[in-house]
Amino acid sequence: MFQDNSSSAQDACWVLLAVCLAALALPLSFTGGALATHIIGLEFSASPSQLNWITNSFMLTFGSLMLPCGVLADVYGRKRLFISGVVLFALTSLMLNFSHGIGFFNIMRALQGVGAAAALSGGSAALAQEFSGHAQTWAFGMIGTTFGIGLAAGPVISGVLIAHFGWRSIFLLGVVIDCFALILALKKMRETRISTFIRFDWPGALTFVIAIASLTLALNTGPVYGWQSVVVISLFLLSLGAFISFGWLEKHASYPLLDLSLFKYGRFLGVQILPLSTCYCWVVLLVLLPLRFVGIEGYSEIQTGIIMLALSGPVLFIPSLAAFLAKYIQANILAGGGLLLAATGIYWLIHIPSNSPVTYLLAPLVLIGFGAGFPWGLMDGLSVTVVPRDKAGMASGIFNTTKVACEGITLAIVNALLATFILNTLRQSTHSENQIADAARLLATGNLNSAGHILNIATSTSLRQIYNDGFDTLLYVLTIMTLLAAACVFVLLSQKQKPLD
């Protein structure tokens, strides 16, 4: 069923294809950047904190701007924002190929995140106008499936491209994909916006961006400056103050960026927990494991991509299975049960010795990907059913903001935890605090040789063991977080749907 009789089914499907192509470029850039981190660091002689920003600069702008872009799409036009985002993403992807320093590279990654936020928000809002009813649920489910395909195929595609054409070719692929998306959007996408005049909530948008950005900065600079440093504490306080201000502003705004009343519905909260849960049990591993396999274990990029397929591959078909089973099984059972499977896989991974054959890793990785595929496949469709259709931009903005902001913040937390766990072990040595801190950050990003050079350790065996111990401790944390998320999903998604009038 289509939202507007003037828009044919064929045109609506072309619009869906355009949005899916733009969405496909995002996870390919995400996984490609993670896999290429080690080789980029070597080429640019980058520090550990600079390497973290290869992923975090993209996620910071992407996550913090999703919500404002969703409302901007409603006010200024969905097609206009989508095309602007696609063009910016393609241009910055092209500029990444001309990078000759890590500073310029990370700036382009941040701008790439801005384009990604505009493209995904504008595209999602446009789809909400093209489709309705079950067709709308299917269309949004296709976006989630497209993301899954990108995340699943990304490591293998990136590994092959890096091996044969260099790391720059990863981002050229994004340019090509976005060009096709742009051509389709220009020809087939119609301009839509809210008919009644509303004011864009600039104070709310500003405080929200400050809140997310300062929190992410605090988490990333904590391992560098120390968690008790004035800089880090100030950033945390700034984030807290911005979140409080944002809540107050949205409560009193005539046209709020975020309708806070939606959070009183249990199922709405449950849907927002789903992307957070998949971050802890799956997304962070898509970034951390390539660093471990290439930097610590010594595998090539192609070998790493093939291994990572065990983790990402199940998302190619599990979301479709989840959508089929949702007709007969309650969403809380499917999503919560999947998270329990993922937690089991993470716990299993802890107990595999570091010197074991790579085939020993495949079963737990497949189990993690299998379990994460259920909430991943359900959450996009569920997000449409619990948010009023007449707030299309806000609907896509809320959920996609939660998804992307969770990814950025969770990655920052996990990177900080791994560096901290390694740091605590290294403190047992006789080296200076500065040497230990630098070595811990290098190890956390998989730079084994540089860490050994700082500590004057000729053999890498002991450092590899220190890394593995810290990584195992981190996996325990991820297991606990996934179990807690499963419990929340079981409870919140079991509640009956209430009208959102």
Disulfide bonds with the S-S distance in Angstrom:
none
